[in-house]
């Protein structure tokens, strides 16, 4: 590690501590040339897979788009923000845990639908109507019937 002050190539680790969350390591270092001290942090670099769109184009995984999908489906629904954030995190963790370099938008959409079904059945129907390109009332009826038969339970509503 180069010294940020004198650019000397030799530094010595004086102290090492793990963060409270356990997701990073803090190291106090001392430059052997100029004797100045500085701190470095070591964290795991997580790379999300590329998203393959239906037209074959590839794009970087975009957490904002994921959040927008949830927020549109849940617009004016009584679902606490904490539960929405947890659902978004769950989808991100599942995408990351696949360990693949690429993932299709369909696969992400299915994950979102599973989470929405747990959160709010109306939001699930909203999302499904766009995601599955409902063409007529029959498509809605089939989705509503699938929700009725679903063993998933809705979370308690916020007061």
Backbone as ProteinMPNN parsed JSONL, in Angstrom:
{"seq_chain_A": "XXXXXXXXXXXXXXXXXXXXXXXXXXXXXXXXXXXXXXXXXXXXXXXXXXXXXXXXXXXXXXXXXXXXXXXXXXXXXXXXXXXXXXXXXXXXXXXXXXXXXXXXXXXXXXXXXXXXXXXXXXXXXXXXXXXXXXXXXXXXXXXXXXXXXXXXXXXXXXX", "coords_chain_A": {"N_chain_A": [[0.863, -1.17, 0.0], [0.697, 2.113, -0.973], [1.923, 5.114, 0.507], [-0.29, 7.769, 1.18], [0.659, 10.319, 1.543], [3.513, 10.738, 1.057], [3.887, 9.045, -1.012], [5.43, 6.836, -0.678], [6.501, 3.42, -1.018], [6.511, 1.572, 1.053], [4.711, 0.508, 3.781], [3.5, -0.034, 7.111], [1.348, -2.163, 8.927], [-0.293, -1.094, 11.733], [-2.478, -1.45, 13.409], [-5.358, -3.562, 13.407], [-8.806, -3.86, 12.907], [-12.051, -5.29, 13.036], [-15.171, -4.263, 11.618], [-18.224, -3.379, 13.406], [-20.443, -4.568, 12.201], [-19.214, -6.571, 10.872], [-18.566, -6.564, 8.207], [-16.441, -5.271, 7.098], [-12.938, -4.409, 7.29], [-10.847, -2.443, 9.248], [-7.808, -0.827, 8.945], [-5.031, 0.55, 10.541], [-2.306, 2.269, 9.419], [1.247, 2.856, 9.056], [3.585, 4.906, 7.524], [6.756, 3.934, 6.43], [8.63, 5.623, 5.44], [7.961, 8.46, 5.749], [6.801, 8.449, 8.237], [4.16, 9.126, 8.784], [0.714, 8.489, 9.678], [-2.111, 6.613, 8.507], [-5.43, 5.525, 7.565], [-6.893, 2.568, 6.262], [-9.528, 0.79, 4.585], [-10.942, -2.388, 4.227], [-13.057, -4.141, 2.191], [-15.495, -6.487, 0.939], [-15.886, -6.904, -2.489], [-18.77, -6.872, -4.193], [-20.193, -8.09, -7.051], [-22.885, -7.62, -9.002], [-24.831, -9.613, -11.27], [-24.965, -9.176, -14.886], [-27.852, -7.896, -16.48], [-29.976, -9.471, -18.677], [-31.96, -8.352, -21.132], [-35.264, -8.71, -22.655], [-34.975, -8.238, -25.36], [-32.445, -9.055, -25.831], [-30.415, -7.304, -25.237], [-27.878, -6.189, -22.952], [-27.51, -5.024, -19.611], [-26.321, -3.206, -16.753], [-27.056, -4.408, -13.469], [-29.658, -2.774, -11.859], [-30.444, -1.342, -9.003], [-32.165, 0.73, -8.408], [-34.163, 0.565, -10.384], [-35.358, -1.786, -9.607], [-36.397, -1.04, -7.117], [-38.193, 0.915, -8.017], [-40.032, -0.665, -9.401], [-41.217, -2.123, -7.3], [-42.271, 0.033, -5.816], [-44.124, 1.196, -7.601], [-45.989, -0.872, -7.908], [-46.879, -1.069, -5.298], [-48.026, 1.355, -4.781], [-49.863, 3.582, -2.843], [-50.682, 1.544, -1.151], [-51.171, -0.2, 1.946], [-48.498, -0.93, 3.092], [-45.739, -1.304, 5.143], [-42.713, 0.595, 4.894], [-40.379, -0.664, 5.762], [-40.873, -3.37, 5.315], [-41.036, -3.397, 2.544], [-38.437, -2.58, 1.842], [-37.049, -4.769, 2.897], [-38.01, -6.794, 1.227], [-36.986, -5.974, -1.251], [-34.248, -6.197, -0.679], [-34.177, -8.948, -0.297], [-34.702, -9.921, -2.88], [-32.429, -8.895, -4.21], [-30.421, -10.325, -2.82], [-31.065, -12.95, -3.56], [-30.614, -12.816, -6.327], [-27.865, -12.256, -6.359], [-26.936, -14.53, -5.006], [-27.283, -16.531, -6.844], [-24.986, -16.649, -8.295], [-24.366, -16.305, -10.93], [-23.163, -14.912, -14.03], [-24.854, -13.563, -15.656], [-28.323, -12.655, -15.767], [-31.704, -13.142, -16.582], [-34.346, -10.786, -17.346], [-36.85, -11.839, -16.964], [-36.491, -13.781, -14.984], [-35.816, -12.184, -12.794], [-38.187, -10.733, -12.619], [-39.974, -12.777, -11.856], [-39.025, -13.304, -9.288], [-39.605, -10.862, -8.053], [-42.397, -10.933, -8.215], [-42.975, -13.071, -6.47], [-42.183, -11.974, -4.02], [-43.919, -9.766, -3.865], [-46.376, -11.063, -3.687], [-46.236, -12.053, -1.118], [-46.231, -9.675, 0.292], [-48.476, -7.988, -0.49], [-51.504, -8.613, -1.94], [-52.972, -7.153, -3.818], [-51.036, -5.471, -4.894], [-49.481, -7.42, -6.054], [-51.184, -8.296, -8.134], [-51.312, -5.933, -9.615], [-48.627, -5.649, -10.464], [-48.306, -8.058, -11.868], [-50.124, -7.667, -13.942], [-48.869, -5.849, -15.618], [-46.341, -7.001, -15.991], [-46.947, -9.502, -17.104], [-48.318, -8.708, -19.284], [-51.241, -8.37, -19.467], [-54.129, -8.851, -21.425], [-56.9, -8.871, -21.469], [-59.972, -9.006, -19.485], [-60.193, -11.638, -18.653], [-57.545, -12.469, -18.229], [-56.947, -11.033, -15.894], [-58.829, -12.191, -14.177], [-57.9, -14.835, -14.017], [-55.454, -14.404, -12.745], [-56.315, -13.351, -10.301], [-57.703, -15.535, -9.309], [-55.584, -17.335, -9.013], [-54.214, -16.029, -6.959], [-56.069, -16.233, -4.906], [-55.98, -18.973, -4.432], [-53.476, -19.234, -3.503], [-51.136, -20.167, -0.991], [-49.755, -18.274, 0.347], [-49.46, -15.85, 2.912], [-50.735, -12.67, 3.775], [-48.87, -9.943, 5.058], [-49.144, -8.328, 8.288], [-51.078, -5.37, 8.373], [-50.026, -1.944, 8.45], [-50.892, 0.415, 10.947]], "CA_chain_A": [[0.0, 0.0, 0.0], [1.478, 3.339, -1.055], [1.592, 6.173, 1.454], [-0.994, 8.845, 0.477], [1.345, 11.589, 1.765], [4.792, 10.84, 0.346], [3.844, 8.033, -2.076], [6.397, 5.784, -0.377], [5.921, 2.105, -1.265], [6.549, 0.693, 2.215], [3.918, 0.885, 4.944], [3.394, -1.087, 8.11], [0.054, -2.203, 9.602], [-0.115, -0.867, 13.16], [-3.647, -1.973, 14.118], [-6.407, -4.097, 12.545], [-10.066, -4.095, 13.619], [-13.222, -5.616, 12.229], [-16.304, -3.379, 11.906], [-19.253, -3.997, 14.241], [-21.288, -5.407, 11.351], [-18.414, -7.677, 10.373], [-18.481, -6.545, 6.745], [-15.226, -4.586, 6.653], [-11.791, -4.401, 8.211], [-10.169, -1.148, 9.315], [-6.375, -0.995, 9.254], [-4.215, 1.746, 10.761], [-0.992, 2.033, 8.811], [2.295, 3.86, 9.26], [4.551, 4.935, 6.427], [8.116, 3.732, 6.917], [9.471, 6.713, 4.943], [7.665, 9.768, 6.355], [6.281, 8.183, 9.581], [2.765, 9.537, 8.957], [-0.247, 7.394, 9.809], [-3.363, 6.739, 7.763], [-6.348, 4.399, 7.738], [-7.47, 1.95, 5.068], [-10.653, -0.105, 4.846], [-11.0, -3.53, 3.329], [-14.414, -4.677, 2.09], [-15.727, -7.43, -0.148], [-16.491, -6.294, -3.67], [-19.824, -7.723, -4.711], [-20.589, -7.697, -8.405], [-24.159, -8.179, -9.419], [-24.759, -10.068, -12.662], [-25.55, -8.359, -15.945], [-29.253, -8.222, -16.742], [-30.246, -9.689, -20.097], [-33.332, -7.931, -21.415], [-35.973, -9.576, -23.597], [-34.476, -8.018, -26.725], [-31.072, -9.55, -25.892], [-29.46, -6.287, -24.758], [-27.393, -6.392, -21.586], [-27.364, -3.795, -18.835], [-25.913, -3.423, -15.368], [-28.156, -4.557, -12.522], [-29.992, -1.449, -11.36], [-31.26, -1.441, -7.789], [-33.204, 1.758, -8.49], [-35.265, 0.035, -11.179], [-36.009, -2.779, -8.764], [-37.183, -0.266, -6.159], [-39.291, 1.555, -8.746], [-41.036, -1.707, -9.668], [-41.949, -2.358, -6.05], [-43.031, 1.231, -5.434], [-45.281, 1.359, -8.495], [-46.987, -1.895, -7.579], [-47.37, -0.844, -3.939], [-48.487, 2.741, -4.653], [-51.058, 3.784, -2.008], [-51.046, 0.313, -0.451], [-50.753, -0.092, 3.348], [-47.37, -1.819, 3.378], [-44.655, -0.527, 5.746], [-41.474, 0.753, 4.125], [-39.394, -1.658, 6.211], [-41.161, -4.633, 4.63], [-40.686, -3.205, 1.133], [-36.967, -2.615, 1.784], [-36.627, -6.157, 3.133], [-38.326, -7.563, 0.019], [-35.996, -5.581, -2.255], [-32.991, -6.84, -0.274], [-34.303, -10.387, -0.524], [-34.531, -10.152, -4.328], [-31.003, -8.672, -4.518], [-29.652, -11.444, -2.284], [-31.321, -14.12, -4.394], [-29.915, -12.597, -7.606], [-26.435, -12.401, -6.085], [-26.655, -15.899, -4.579], [-27.267, -17.425, -8.002], [-23.595, -16.781, -8.696], [-24.274, -16.268, -12.385], [-22.659, -13.655, -14.609], [-25.985, -12.917, -16.301], [-29.65, -13.092, -15.335], [-32.742, -12.593, -17.446], [-35.342, -9.939, -16.692], [-37.962, -12.723, -16.578], [-36.139, -14.413, -13.708], [-35.944, -11.137, -11.774], [-39.62, -10.47, -12.508], [-40.59, -13.855, -11.068], [-38.627, -13.074, -7.894], [-40.384, -9.709, -7.583], [-43.778, -11.38, -8.029], [-43.048, -13.875, -5.245], [-42.11, -11.066, -2.875], [-45.147, -8.969, -3.821], [-47.452, -11.932, -3.221], [-46.099, -12.103, 0.345], [-46.486, -8.343, 0.858], [-49.79, -7.41, -0.743], [-52.07, -9.302, -3.101], [-53.359, -6.163, -4.827], [-49.788, -5.068, -5.555], [-49.098, -8.557, -6.89], [-52.022, -8.247, -9.342], [-50.867, -4.764, -10.392], [-47.35, -5.968, -11.101], [-48.531, -9.147, -12.822], [-50.841, -7.162, -15.118], [-47.887, -5.218, -16.499], [-45.279, -7.969, -16.247], [-47.443, -10.557, -17.989], [-49.03, -8.046, -20.386], [-52.645, -8.78, -19.516], [-54.806, -8.32, -22.602], [-58.33, -8.689, -21.225], [-60.454, -9.273, -18.128], [-59.923, -13.045, -18.347], [-56.191, -12.539, -17.657], [-57.061, -10.569, -14.516], [-59.585, -13.197, -13.423], [-57.007, -15.968, -13.777], [-54.464, -13.984, -11.748], [-57.014, -13.234, -9.017], [-57.971, -16.906, -8.856], [-54.294, -17.88, -8.561], [-53.924, -15.408, -5.665], [-56.993, -16.841, -3.941], [-55.536, -20.331, -4.136], [-52.109, -19.155, -2.992], [-51.019, -20.361, 0.461], [-49.019, -17.133, 0.941], [-50.248, -15.016, 3.815], [-50.388, -11.255, 3.755], [-48.271, -9.402, 6.278], [-50.062, -7.44, 8.989], [-51.102, -4.002, 7.857], [-49.611, -0.87, 9.368], [-52.047, 1.239, 11.339]], "C_chain_A": [[0.906, 1.229, 0.0], [0.994, 4.342, -0.01], [0.882, 7.301, 0.692], [-0.295, 10.201, 0.605], [2.616, 11.727, 0.931], [4.906, 9.863, -0.817], [4.893, 6.941, -1.899], [5.758, 4.41, -0.495], [5.823, 1.203, -0.03], [5.743, 1.259, 3.38], [3.8, -0.32, 5.856], [2.004, -1.01, 8.749], [0.312, -2.113, 11.103], [-1.254, -1.508, 13.96], [-4.677, -2.458, 13.095], [-7.647, -4.364, 13.39], [-11.174, -4.391, 12.625], [-14.35, -4.665, 12.607], [-17.331, -4.127, 12.758], [-20.13, -4.944, 13.441], [-20.535, -6.619, 10.818], [-18.242, -7.689, 8.869], [-17.287, -5.772, 6.211], [-14.154, -4.668, 7.735], [-11.106, -3.045, 8.109], [-8.713, -1.407, 9.699], [-5.725, 0.37, 9.432], [-2.834, 1.406, 10.246], [-0.048, 3.179, 9.12], [3.275, 3.739, 8.105], [5.955, 4.801, 7.002], [9.064, 4.838, 6.442], [9.223, 8.006, 5.705], [7.074, 9.663, 7.761], [4.834, 8.628, 9.813], [1.866, 8.308, 9.005], [-1.491, 7.68, 8.977], [-4.167, 5.453, 7.942], [-6.809, 3.891, 6.383], [-8.606, 1.034, 5.508], [-10.676, -1.191, 3.788], [-12.425, -4.073, 3.356], [-14.488, -5.649, 0.917], [-16.374, -6.68, -1.302], [-17.505, -7.279, -4.227], [-20.239, -7.208, -6.081], [-21.873, -8.412, -8.758], [-24.032, -8.62, -10.881], [-25.329, -9.034, -13.633], [-26.984, -8.834, -16.165], [-29.445, -8.333, -18.254], [-31.717, -9.384, -20.329], [-33.955, -8.835, -22.475], [-35.474, -9.422, -25.029], [-33.019, -8.465, -26.892], [-30.019, -8.557, -25.429], [-29.072, -6.603, -23.314], [-27.211, -5.05, -20.908], [-26.912, -4.165, -17.437], [-27.157, -3.578, -14.496], [-28.404, -3.203, -11.878], [-30.962, -1.577, -10.19], [-32.392, -0.417, -7.798], [-34.415, 1.26, -9.28], [-36.055, -0.999, -10.377], [-36.919, -2.078, -7.75], [-38.385, 0.397, -6.809], [-40.399, 0.546, -9.033], [-41.877, -1.976, -8.429], [-42.834, -1.158, -5.709], [-44.247, 1.466, -6.321], [-46.383, 0.362, -8.149], [-47.637, -1.618, -6.224], [-47.909, 0.573, -3.715], [-49.829, 2.798, -3.914], [-51.573, 2.503, -1.367], [-50.49, 0.394, 0.965], [-49.644, -1.077, 3.72], [-46.227, -0.971, 3.935], [-43.379, -0.532, 4.897], [-40.438, -0.301, 4.491], [-39.604, -2.993, 5.502], [-40.805, -4.554, 3.151], [-39.163, -3.283, 0.975], [-36.44, -4.033, 1.983], [-36.885, -7.019, 1.901], [-37.323, -7.258, -1.089], [-34.652, -6.235, -1.942], [-33.032, -8.344, -0.542], [-34.111, -10.724, -2.005], [-33.057, -9.974, -4.704], [-30.148, -9.829, -4.026], [-29.837, -12.699, -3.125], [-30.605, -14.011, -5.735], [-28.423, -12.826, -7.411], [-26.074, -13.852, -5.771], [-26.651, -16.893, -5.738], [-25.838, -17.651, -8.493], [-23.377, -16.767, -10.198], [-23.718, -14.923, -12.844], [-23.776, -12.86, -15.255], [-27.284, -13.49, -15.744], [-30.675, -12.404, -16.231], [-33.743, -11.748, -16.663], [-36.539, -10.778, -16.244], [-37.709, -13.344, -15.21], [-36.268, -13.4, -12.569], [-37.423, -10.826, -11.543], [-40.34, -11.518, -11.673], [-40.247, -13.7, -9.583], [-39.431, -11.927, -7.284], [-41.818, -10.141, -7.315], [-43.939, -12.204, -6.759], [-43.034, -12.985, -4.006], [-43.376, -10.231, -2.738], [-46.328, -9.802, -3.329], [-47.426, -12.045, -1.7], [-46.516, -10.774, 0.984], [-47.936, -7.901, 0.734], [-50.349, -8.003, -2.035], [-52.511, -8.333, -4.201], [-52.124, -5.704, -5.606], [-49.297, -6.18, -6.486], [-49.873, -8.52, -8.212], [-51.6, -7.076, -10.23], [-49.603, -5.092, -11.176], [-47.544, -7.025, -12.188], [-49.211, -8.638, -14.084], [-49.898, -6.499, -16.115], [-46.849, -6.242, -16.951], [-45.716, -9.042, -17.257], [-48.286, -10.019, -19.145], [-50.472, -8.536, -20.531], [-53.331, -8.085, -20.683], [-56.294, -8.075, -22.38], [-58.677, -9.093, -19.793], [-60.173, -10.717, -17.713], [-58.536, -13.207, -17.713], [-56.201, -12.103, -16.193], [-57.756, -11.619, -13.652], [-58.707, -14.394, -13.07], [-55.97, -15.626, -12.706], [-55.097, -13.887, -10.363], [-57.297, -14.621, -8.458], [-56.689, -17.567, -8.345], [-53.923, -17.32, -7.19], [-54.813, -16.011, -4.587], [-56.521, -18.215, -3.505], [-54.137, -20.371, -3.529], [-52.087, -19.353, -1.482], [-50.308, -19.188, 1.148], [-49.969, -16.292, 1.774], [-49.784, -13.586, 3.715], [-49.8, -10.866, 5.093], [-49.288, -8.52, 6.981], [-49.955, -6.024, 8.458], [-50.664, -3.015, 8.916], [-50.828, -0.05, 9.721], [-51.771, 2.693, 11.195]], "O_chain_A": [[1.774, 1.371, 0.862], [-0.193, 4.403, 0.31], [1.388, 7.753, -0.335], [-0.613, 11.132, -0.135], [2.784, 12.699, 0.194], [5.912, 9.857, -1.527], [5.211, 6.212, -2.839], [4.599, 4.235, -0.117], [5.131, 0.185, -0.061], [6.042, 2.334, 3.899], [3.976, -1.464, 5.437], [1.533, 0.079, 9.077], [1.032, -2.933, 11.675], [-1.033, -2.042, 15.047], [-4.85, -1.842, 12.043], [-7.572, -5.0, 14.441], [-11.229, -3.828, 11.532], [-14.485, -4.295, 13.773], [-17.313, -5.356, 12.826], [-20.52, -6.001, 13.936], [-21.148, -7.585, 10.365], [-17.822, -8.697, 8.301], [-17.134, -5.631, 4.997], [-14.421, -4.951, 8.903], [-10.823, -2.562, 7.013], [-8.431, -2.119, 10.663], [-5.853, 1.243, 8.573], [-2.264, 0.374, 10.6], [-0.465, 4.302, 9.403], [3.731, 2.652, 7.753], [6.299, 5.488, 7.964], [10.167, 4.982, 6.969], [10.158, 8.592, 6.251], [6.866, 10.686, 8.414], [4.333, 8.516, 10.931], [2.189, 7.25, 8.466], [-1.87, 8.833, 8.772], [-3.652, 4.436, 8.408], [-7.082, 4.672, 5.471], [-8.644, 0.565, 6.645], [-10.456, -0.934, 2.604], [-12.941, -4.424, 4.417], [-13.645, -5.628, 0.021], [-17.31, -5.906, -1.099], [-17.155, -8.371, -4.673], [-20.59, -6.04, -6.242], [-21.936, -9.641, -8.806], [-23.229, -8.071, -11.635], [-26.076, -8.137, -13.241], [-27.284, -10.022, -16.048], [-29.12, -7.415, -19.006], [-32.602, -10.058, -19.801], [-33.262, -9.626, -23.113], [-35.542, -10.364, -25.819], [-32.427, -8.281, -27.956], [-28.857, -8.922, -25.248], [-29.84, -7.204, -22.563], [-26.814, -4.067, -21.534], [-27.096, -5.298, -16.991], [-28.186, -2.954, -14.754], [-27.469, -2.556, -11.405], [-32.141, -1.88, -10.369], [-33.465, -0.675, -7.251], [-35.557, 1.504, -8.891], [-37.281, -1.064, -10.47], [-38.067, -2.476, -7.553], [-39.469, 0.439, -6.227], [-41.58, 0.875, -8.92], [-43.104, -2.048, -8.504], [-44.003, -1.319, -5.356], [-45.293, 1.894, -5.834], [-47.562, 0.714, -8.103], [-48.818, -1.906, -6.032], [-48.214, 0.947, -2.582], [-50.798, 2.149, -4.309], [-52.762, 2.387, -1.072], [-49.437, 0.998, 1.172], [-49.839, -1.951, 4.565], [-45.787, -0.024, 3.283], [-43.028, -1.534, 4.273], [-39.702, -0.777, 3.627], [-38.643, -3.666, 5.132], [-40.329, -5.53, 2.571], [-38.661, -3.968, 0.083], [-35.494, -4.447, 1.313], [-36.071, -7.879, 1.566], [-36.864, -8.164, -1.784], [-33.993, -6.766, -2.837], [-32.038, -8.935, -0.964], [-33.437, -11.697, -2.342], [-32.495, -10.796, -5.428], [-29.243, -10.272, -4.734], [-28.878, -13.429, -3.376], [-30.05, -14.994, -6.227], [-27.788, -13.515, -8.211], [-25.038, -14.348, -6.212], [-26.079, -17.977, -5.624], [-25.518, -18.707, -9.038], [-22.32, -17.171, -10.681], [-23.798, -13.926, -12.126], [-23.681, -11.641, -15.394], [-27.343, -14.64, -15.311], [-30.525, -11.235, -16.588], [-33.959, -11.966, -15.471], [-37.177, -10.452, -15.243], [-38.613, -13.421, -14.378], [-36.777, -13.732, -11.498], [-37.857, -10.673, -10.401], [-41.215, -11.186, -10.873], [-41.093, -13.94, -8.722], [-39.882, -12.011, -6.141], [-42.397, -9.761, -6.298], [-44.931, -12.054, -6.045], [-43.785, -13.217, -3.058], [-43.858, -10.009, -1.627], [-47.192, -9.285, -2.621], [-48.477, -12.123, -1.065], [-47.08, -10.752, 2.077], [-48.557, -7.492, 1.715], [-49.729, -7.901, -3.093], [-52.43, -8.661, -5.384], [-52.168, -5.566, -6.829], [-48.769, -5.914, -7.566], [-49.289, -8.691, -9.282], [-51.538, -7.211, -11.453], [-49.516, -4.851, -12.38], [-47.012, -6.898, -13.291], [-48.916, -9.115, -15.18], [-50.112, -6.582, -17.324], [-46.523, -6.338, -18.135], [-44.953, -9.43, -18.141], [-48.891, -10.788, -19.892], [-50.866, -9.048, -21.579], [-53.144, -6.889, -20.907], [-56.888, -7.196, -23.005], [-57.81, -9.466, -19.003], [-59.938, -10.984, -16.534], [-58.368, -13.986, -16.774], [-55.548, -12.721, -15.351], [-57.325, -11.899, -12.534], [-58.767, -14.905, -11.951], [-55.648, -16.461, -11.86], [-54.493, -14.29, -9.369], [-57.144, -14.851, -7.258], [-56.719, -18.284, -7.344], [-53.383, -18.04, -6.35], [-54.354, -16.271, -3.475], [-56.649, -18.579, -2.336], [-53.673, -21.425, -3.094], [-52.912, -18.785, -0.767], [-50.263, -19.117, 2.376], [-51.117, -16.055, 1.399], [-48.591, -13.314, 3.587], [-50.187, -11.397, 6.134], [-50.207, -8.011, 6.339], [-48.867, -5.546, 8.135], [-50.893, -3.209, 10.11], [-51.705, 0.159, 8.882], [-52.639, 3.517, 11.483]]}, "name": "protein", "num_of_chains": 1, "seq": "XXXXXXXXXXXXXXXXXXXXXXXXXXXXXXXXXXXXXXXXXXXXXXXXXXXXXXXXXXXXXXXXXXXXXXXXXXXXXXXXXXXXXXXXXXXXXXXXXXXXXXXXXXXXXXXXXXXXXXXXXXXXXXXXXXXXXXXXXXXXXXXXXXXXXXXXXXXXXXX"}
